[in-house]
Amino acid sequence: MKKRVSFLLAILLLFLAFLPGASATEISVFSVEATTGVNYDGYLVTVRDNLSPRIIPLDAGVAQIRDTLFVVDTVEDAEAIWAAHEVLFIEPNYEIELFSTPNDTLFPRQWDMHMINATALWDAGITGRGARVAIIDSGIRRDHDDFNQAFIERGFNYITNTAAVLDTDGHGTGVTGVIAAVRNNRFGMAGLVDQATIIPLQVFEGRTTNLNLAIAAVYDAVDVFDADVINMSWGIIGGGASQALEIAINHATSRNVIVVAAVGNSGTTAYSFPAAFSNVIGVGAVDYTGTVAGFSQRNTSVFVTAPGVDVITVGIRDRYTFMYDTGTSIAAPFVTAMAAAARSMNPDITVAQFRTALQNSAVTIGGGYNTSYGHGIIDMERFLAQLPCTGEFTDVPGHWAQDSIRFVVNYGLFEGITPSTFAPNAPMNRAMFVTVLGRLYTRMGNSIPSRNDNFIDTVNGSWYSRYVAWAAENGIVSGVGGNRFAPNQTVSRQEAATILQNFTRHTGRAAVGNPVRLNPFIDRATVAEWGRLPLAWAIEQGIIAGVSTSNGLALQPNGPSTRAQIAVILQRYVQSQNITLRSLELDPAA
């Protein structure tokens, strides 16, 4: 049942006359008549919690969620609640959607991404930005539409000694798709870390090639292309162990490069190299039930397992083709993507630290390590919990806002105060806030020209000047009087809501607030007239929440905003507005 609140206010006012102990000032009614495009199913009724419990008849149209909250199908169903309790407010029972679930058309069929909890990675704002991944394989079809806007370098073809890395087999393209197919482009599939830099190093034209080409590619991945991670979804025929290949791999790991390889597809206990080398992370395959695949090797080279049966990935037949791929070859890039995610969060994370996080986060099968599953099946949510919030900031791990700080830092909206500190509890001033919004604007795919502002108390050419000029010109922010901007003045909560509402309107989104949203807060009378609608809008959108005090829920509209609080507000804002961001490098002028 989807309906709008119609004549609700009139009906309630009629009932108010018959409610003992209630008055018009004690009941607020939220109407969505002015809101367009809102779906909801019934209504939520919130009552005071300081009254003696009374028996309320519950029928098919009324359900009690907790002592003070009911959900009803119709306005008429609420009559029994109104008769028994003092109603605080009524609001639509909104339909909600999960954040960071990609809109790629094939995502519902990507069982693999659901199994490993990939959305936890995306919810944290981790895209692989800054991590460099060398894929030693059969090349890539870089003109595929699901690689449009992916970060793919020229690479090198070791067969032709040219930069032409055209994939005629499909193997390398499929491996790359798991890692870097562009997410949220309303097309195709979703890659795990779609903004990692991909370096295609082609050593195959068919199904076989010579080992020397691969060894050369390993060295170049490290010394020429500055890779952070190497993916090798292949093995030596017959199980041979090449010392030259091992030395090349040891060279890579000695320079802190994470090396990942497929364990092999013969379904035996035989070892396959390079996966069986001690410095390589070997990956086995499981199917959609979490059962190890029959073809996956079973030996001590299996470090972890990942999806490897009927995995949707990018094909090469044309620019729009996708395929189902099976094998440990397609399982390995899941772990490669995890390594890229770790490096994007912390460029200094060591190979040993990554292996430990991978081992400790895997979902064990059978009670511990075994040669079929290794340490277990990979899980992104558990994996993130094993990693530091940010690699460079020492004052973030354990902070209440660490997830939001991770989000804004990984999207390039915030920088640290120093290379090693974020200063989460430091006040957020006006110059900082406008700069952060400017960066958000560019991450939404827009550009901001370099120009100076006209305020007498700002420094032209400073890190914030062009953002102040842009925000002032577009009505996002105004001065404080006397042609002054007050760049160092701390942003209050109601000021942050006002500027964010102006920003929303500038980007073409509706931002209408209903003052009734302020009613539950004990300090609503302290909200400035200009801040009432913006705060109401921010509360309605779930961007700003109240603060629990001994006297009740407070807004603290004039309270100063910290960097951590603004990080939380921005993450909620991006998610509530369903904004897709591109993680670009920070602007040099920022």
PAGUDO-681797 format. One line per 3 residues: for each residue x, y, z of C-alpha. Coordinates in pm, whole numbers, plus 50000, padded with zeros to 5 digits. Each point is the difference from the previous one (the first is absolute). Example, Ala and Ser with C-alpha at 12.3 -4.5 7.8 and 13.67 -1.06 7.14 Angstrom:
# residues 2
51230 49550 50780 ~ 50137 50344 49934
# end
This chain:
# residues 590
50000 50000 50000 ~ 50150 50328 49890 ~ 49811 50317 50080
50050 50364 50085 ~ 49897 50167 50321 ~ 49678 50174 49900
49776 50190 50234 ~ 50208 49854 50283 ~ 50035 50328 50181
49627 50063 49993 ~ 49921 49653 50129 ~ 50249 50030 50281
49870 50337 50107 ~ 49653 49850 50019 ~ 50125 49721 50227
50199 50237 50216 ~ 49682 50135 50148 ~ 49931 49657 50151
50350 49919 50126 ~ 50032 50046 50377 ~ 50311 50185 50109
50105 50089 49647 ~ 50019 50335 49833 ~ 50077 50128 49654
50345 50111 50113 ~ 50089 49650 50118 ~ 49933 49821 49673
50186 50051 49676 ~ 49885 49861 49670 ~ 50239 49953 49713
49843 50045 49659 ~ 50174 49913 49674 ~ 49753 50176 49775
50278 50227 49869 ~ 50248 49715 49949 ~ 50014 49836 49660
50131 49658 49911 ~ 49971 49860 50353 ~ 49880 49643 50045
49879 49872 50331 ~ 49786 49722 50140 ~ 49773 50107 50286
50102 50227 50288 ~ 50220 49999 50308 ~ 49842 50132 50319
50230 50113 50283 ~ 49860 50053 50350 ~ 50141 50133 50326
50183 49748 50216 ~ 49911 50150 50337 ~ 49642 49874 50020
49878 49686 50168 ~ 49974 49712 49754 ~ 49653 49942 49869
49861 49708 49808 ~ 49959 50083 49634 ~ 49804 49764 49776
50233 49889 49722 ~ 49847 49872 49682 ~ 50117 49941 49645
50043 50371 49946 ~ 50200 50083 50314 ~ 50333 49861 50121
50208 50108 50296 ~ 50372 50038 49929 ~ 50096 50106 50352
49837 50169 50301 ~ 49982 50339 49833 ~ 49972 49912 49632
49722 49848 49793 ~ 49952 49935 49630 ~ 49652 50023 49854
49852 49941 49658 ~ 49755 50288 49989 ~ 49913 50319 50183
49692 49827 50137 ~ 50218 49724 50152 ~ 50170 50261 50217
49683 50093 50192 ~ 50058 49740 50274 ~ 50352 50129 50055
49882 50361 50021 ~ 49738 49899 50257 ~ 50254 49821 50223
50312 50214 49977 ~ 50127 50350 49954 ~ 50115 50016 49638
50319 50190 49923 ~ 50000 49973 49623 ~ 49893 49794 49704
50213 49951 49693 ~ 50001 49790 49684 ~ 50146 49652 50026
50251 50068 49725 ~ 50130 49735 49768 ~ 50376 49986 50043
50273 49872 49776 ~ 50340 49857 50077 ~ 50287 50238 49933
50294 49911 49775 ~ 49818 49719 49821 ~ 50113 50057 49641
49755 50085 49725 ~ 50189 49784 49750 ~ 49748 49790 49811
50175 49668 50064 ~ 50070 50060 50368 ~ 49698 49798 50123
50157 49699 49825 ~ 50345 50053 50152 ~ 49959 49739 50273
50372 50028 50063 ~ 49979 50363 50115 ~ 49712 49918 50233
50181 49701 50148 ~ 50311 50199 50094 ~ 49806 50303 50131
50146 50234 49737 ~ 49760 50278 50095 ~ 50187 50043 50330
50300 50110 49796 ~ 49795 50246 49798 ~ 49809 50132 50300
50335 50095 50150 ~ 50080 50204 49689 ~ 50291 49778 49901
50049 49992 49623 ~ 50364 49901 49969 ~ 50095 50355 49907
50377 50037 49987 ~ 50079 49627 50003 ~ 50185 49861 49696
49918 49647 49885 ~ 50207 49814 49742 ~ 49809 49721 49825
50241 49760 49829 ~ 49770 49825 49757 ~ 49862 50010 49645
49942 50374 49976 ~ 49673 50190 50018 ~ 49717 50125 49784
50035 50354 50129 ~ 49726 50145 49775 ~ 49730 49793 50172
49720 50226 50124 ~ 50036 49870 50356 ~ 50361 50122 50003
49894 50348 49893 ~ 50144 50239 50263 ~ 50203 49718 50157
50363 50085 50076 ~ 50187 49780 49751 ~ 50358 50085 49903
50161 49910 49667 ~ 50186 49699 50136 ~ 50229 49788 49785
49986 49699 49768 ~ 50303 49776 50059 ~ 49927 49794 49690
50010 50289 49754 ~ 50209 50239 50213 ~ 49740 50270 49949
49730 50169 50206 ~ 49727 49817 49804 ~ 49837 49780 50263
49693 49893 49804 ~ 49843 49691 50158 ~ 49901 49737 49744
49942 49725 50256 ~ 49778 50172 50260 ~ 50182 49867 50305
50172 50325 50100 ~ 49689 50204 49932 ~ 49792 49772 50222
50254 50023 50283 ~ 50005 50380 49969 ~ 49620 50018 50002
49978 49858 50353 ~ 50240 50268 50119 ~ 49920 50309 49798
49670 49986 49807 ~ 49848 50342 50065 ~ 49738 50003 50272
49678 50204 50009 ~ 49998 50076 49627 ~ 49660 49838 49947
50162 49743 49774 ~ 50147 49656 50030 ~ 50172 49882 50315
50162 50154 50305 ~ 50373 49963 50054 ~ 50137 49988 50353
50244 50293 49982 ~ 49908 50183 49682 ~ 50235 50292 50057
50317 49801 50054 ~ 50256 50057 49726 ~ 50027 49693 49775
50327 49918 49823 ~ 49940 49729 49733 ~ 50320 49805 49934
49934 49760 49713 ~ 50198 49676 49988 ~ 49736 49775 49836
49849 50005 49652 ~ 49848 49655 50029 ~ 49966 49760 50290
50375 49944 50039 ~ 50313 50214 49999 ~ 50362 49991 50114
50094 50056 50361 ~ 50268 50253 49919 ~ 49738 50248 49886
49820 49969 50331 ~ 50323 50037 50198 ~ 50084 50317 49807
49652 50130 50073 ~ 50044 49937 50374 ~ 50320 50203 50009
49851 50281 49793 ~ 49685 50007 50213 ~ 50226 50090 50292
50281 50204 49847 ~ 49832 50171 49703 ~ 49630 50022 50081
50024 50046 50379 ~ 49726 49747 50070 ~ 49858 49946 50348
49840 49666 49914 ~ 50065 49731 49737 ~ 49734 49755 49881
50110 49672 49837 ~ 49707 49780 49900 ~ 50217 49734 49838
50246 49723 50087 ~ 50295 49807 49865 ~ 49887 49702 49792
50066 49671 50174 ~ 50056 50160 50338 ~ 50362 50101 49945
50162 50234 50253 ~ 50216 50266 49839 ~ 50267 50154 50219
50027 50296 49762 ~ 49631 50070 50045 ~ 50035 49962 50375
50290 50245 50006 ~ 49793 50250 49798 ~ 49712 49961 50243
50232 50039 50297 ~ 50129 50318 49837 ~ 49642 50126 49988
49915 49914 50359 ~ 50330 50143 50124 ~ 49873 50332 49865
49669 49953 50180 ~ 49799 49893 49693 ~ 49711 49763 50080
50000 49701 49761 ~ 49681 49797 49945 ~ 49962 49686 49787
49745 49733 49913 ~ 50075 49659 50159 ~ 49904 49795 49692
49707 49818 49845 ~ 50086 49631 49988 ~ 49815 49916 50322
50291 49805 50148 ~ 50250 50041 50283 ~ 50279 50089 49755
50166 50337 50043 ~ 49986 50268 49733 ~ 50251 50281 49974
50013 50296 50053 ~ 49716 49950 50253 ~ 50205 49747 50199
50289 50238 50063 ~ 50012 50112 50362 ~ 49981 50372 49916
49691 49960 49783 ~ 49640 50008 50125 ~ 49831 49699 49840
49626 50018 49936 ~ 49763 49707 49958 ~ 49641 50005 49872
49656 49945 50155 ~ 49656 49990 49842 ~ 49689 50199 50094
49924 49762 50289 ~ 50342 50060 50153 ~ 50116 49650 49908
50354 49965 49869 ~ 49991 49938 49624 ~ 50086 49652 49880
50272 50135 49771 ~ 50173 50212 50269 ~ 50337 49869 50122
50015 49859 50352 ~ 50338 50058 50161 ~ 50187 50241 50227
50033 50259 49724 ~ 49633 50091 50059 ~ 50012 50306 50224
49632 50101 49960 ~ 49710 49923 49768 ~ 49779 50234 49796
49709 49973 49754 ~ 50112 49809 49690 ~ 49701 49826 49843
49770 50176 49748 ~ 50132 50345 50087 ~ 49866 50276 49776
50275 50211 49850 ~ 50092 50206 49694 ~ 50028 49824 49662
50182 50092 49677 ~ 49760 49915 49716 ~ 49893 50363 49980
49984 50310 50218 ~ 49686 49879 50176 ~ 50071 49629 50061
50009 49832 50339 ~ 50069 49638 50079 ~ 49988 49739 50274
50350 49894 50096 ~ 50109 49705 50213 ~ 50332 49906 50153
50253 50102 50262 ~ 50112 50257 49743 ~ 49684 50201 50061
50020 49945 50379 ~ 50347 50156 50031 ~ 49901 50354 49894
49758 50024 50293 ~ 50298 49983 50234 ~ 50200 50228 49771
49722 50256 50035 ~ 50015 49966 50379 ~ 50372 50073 49985
49929 50308 49789 ~ 49738 50111 50252 ~ 50248 49959 50285
50268 50196 49815 ~ 49759 50280 49915 ~ 49912 50030 50368
50359 49970 50117 ~ 50279 50028 49742 ~ 50248 49876 50258
49825 49678 50098 ~ 50250 49716 49975 ~ 49959 49667 49826
50007 49831 50340 ~ 49733 50232 50141 ~ 49777 49936 49701
50041 49623 50030 ~ 49915 50020 50370 ~ 49686 50205 49937
49896 49763 49721 ~ 50058 49694 50218 ~ 49823 50138 50307
49698 50122 49804 ~ 49932 49688 49791 ~ 49690 49801 50092
50140 49667 50112 ~ 49846 49679 49871 ~ 50054 49691 50213
50133 50172 50310 ~ 50340 50118 49881 ~ 50253 49986 49721
49964 49719 49750 ~ 50141 49933 49657 ~ 49665 50037 49823
49890 50342 50128 ~ 50328 50130 50139 ~ 49922 50239 50283
49645 50035 49865 ~ 49781 50195 49759 ~ 50074 50370 49962
49760 50254 50155 ~ 50032 50374 49937 ~ 49823 50117 50314
50217 49786 50225 ~ 50308 50098 49801 ~ 49941 50373 50050
49971 49946 50373 ~ 50351 49856 49998 ~ 50151 50305 49832
50083 50338 50153 ~ 49745 50270 49924 ~ 50260 50198 49809
50361 49920 49947 ~ 50139 50346 50061 ~ 49788 50129 50289
50087 49889 50352 ~ 49707 50175 50172 ~ 49713 49832 49815
49993 49627 50091 ~ 49743 49949 50276 ~ 49839 50342 49951
49618 49991 49994 ~ 50000 50155 49649 ~ 50278 49786 49851
49781 49846 49728 ~ 49884 50342 49879 ~ 50355 50134 50016
50109 49706 49787 ~ 49723 50088 49754 ~ 50089 50369 49958
50374 49937 49986 ~ 49975 49723 49741 ~ 49785 50221 49781
50248 50286 50033 ~ 49757 50235 50174 ~ 50222 50046 50307
50372 50004 50059 ~ 50183 49965 50328 ~ 50116 50292 50211
50348 49844 49982 ~ 50125 49696 49806 ~ 49932 49782 50306
49700 50165 50170 ~ 49642 50067 49895 ~ 49900 50202 50310
49643 49866 50014 ~ 49902 50216 50299 ~ 50138 50326 49860
49739 50265 49910 ~ 49886 50029 49639 ~ 50029 50356 49874
49818 50166 49712 ~ 50296 49984 49762 ~ 50042 49629 50062
49631 49924 49957 ~ 49966 50188 49672 ~ 50315 49830 49870
49865 49657 50089 ~ 49674 50077 49818 ~ 50200 50119 49700
50187 49671 49992 ~ 49669 49816 50028 ~ 49870 50200 49704
50297 49894 49787 ~ 49964 49637 50107 ~ 49646 50019 49864
50154 50063 49657 ~ 49997 50380 49996 ~ 50282 50253 49970
50082 50316 50194 ~ 50206 50265 49821 ~ 50289 50170 50175
49904 50349 50107 ~ 50031 50230 50299 ~ 49720 50115 50229
49915 50359 50092 ~ 50003 49977 50379 ~ 50240 50227 50184
50102 49741 50260 ~ 50091 49708 49772 ~ 50338 49934 49840
49989 49983 49622 ~ 50194 49704 49865 ~ 49953 49807 50323
49884 49639 50020 ~ 49640 50109 50049 ~ 49964 50320 49793
49859 49854 49679 ~ 49752 49787 50195 ~ 49881 50305 50193
49961 50192 49673 ~ 49804 49711 49844 ~ 49774 49955 50305
49927 50370 50037 ~ 49930 50045 49628 ~ 49749 49715 49999
49813 50094 50318 ~ 50136 49710 50203 ~ 50155 50223 50264
49994 50369 50081 ~ 50222 50234 50196 ~ 49952 50098 50362
49961 50374 49928 ~ 50235 50283 49915 ~ 50127 49812 49694
50158 49745 50233 ~ 49990 49620 49967 ~ 50149 49901 50339
50192 49698 49865 ~ 50122 49893 50343 ~ 49661 50021 50171
49872 49662 50122 ~ 49694 49864 49817 ~ 49696 49941 50223
49763 49710 49945 ~ 49722 50220 49863 ~ 50247 50183 49777
50128 49668 49863 ~ 49641 49895 49924 ~ 49931 50332 49826
50310 49986 49781 ~ 49935 49636 49914 ~ 49639 50079 49906
50121 50280 49772 ~ 50252 49761 49845 ~ 49723 49747 49938
49789 50255 49816 ~ 50300 50110 49795 ~ 50048 49642 49881
49638 49980 49884 ~ 49853 49798 50287 ~ 49692 50081 50201
50069 50111 50358 ~ 49677 50092 50179 ~ 49976 49980 50378
49691 49974 50221 ~ 50036 50182 50336 ~ 49801 49728 50176
50320 49797 49991 ~ 50139 50227 50273 ~ 49722 49924 50247
50154 49699 50179 ~ 50310 50201 50100 ~ 50006 50173 50337
50206 50297 49874 ~ 49804 50072 49683 ~ 49931 50356 50119
50372 50079 49973 ~ 50006 49932 49626 ~ 50037 50322 49800
49716 50085 49766 ~ 50230 49959 49698 ~ 50110 49659 50125
49658 49844 50063 ~ 49923 49871 49651 ~ 50357 49885 49923
50024 49809 50328 ~ 49656 49848 49948 ~ 50106 49887 49653
50328 49853 50129 ~ 49816 49812 50276 ~ 49739 49867 49758
50275 49874 49767 ~ 50185 49831 50285 ~ 50303 50225 49951
49994 50157 50346 ~ 49877 49824 50312 ~ 49929 50116 50352
50233 49979 50298 ~ 49881 49807 50307 ~ 50014 50205 50320
49873 49942 50353 ~ 49698 50216 49918 ~ 49915 49842 49668
50097 50015 49634 ~ 50175 50326 49905 ~ 50098 50160 49671
50273 50231 50131 ~ 49957 50220 49692 ~ 50265 50250 50108
50249 49735 50104 ~ 50332 49989 49814 ~ 50057 49729 49740
50311 49785 50016 ~ 50180 49843 49706 ~ 49869 49660 50107
49640 50126 50018 ~ 50022 50154 49653 ~ 50149 49674 49868
49694 49814 50134 ~ 49762 50262 49858 ~ 50161 49980 49656
49988 49622 49987 ~ 49632 50004 50099 ~ 49938 50271 49743
50160 49808 49713 ~ 49807 49687 50092 ~ 49665 50171 50061
50020 50181 49668 ~ 50113 49683 49819 ~ 50300 50184 49855
50258 49810 49797 ~ 50350 50138 50051 ~ 50313 49977 49792
50311 49978 50215 ~ 50230 50241 49820 ~ 50340 50104 50123
49983 50302 50228 ~ 50019 50323 49808 ~ 50348 50153 50029
49841 50330 50098 ~ 49807 49843 50288
# end
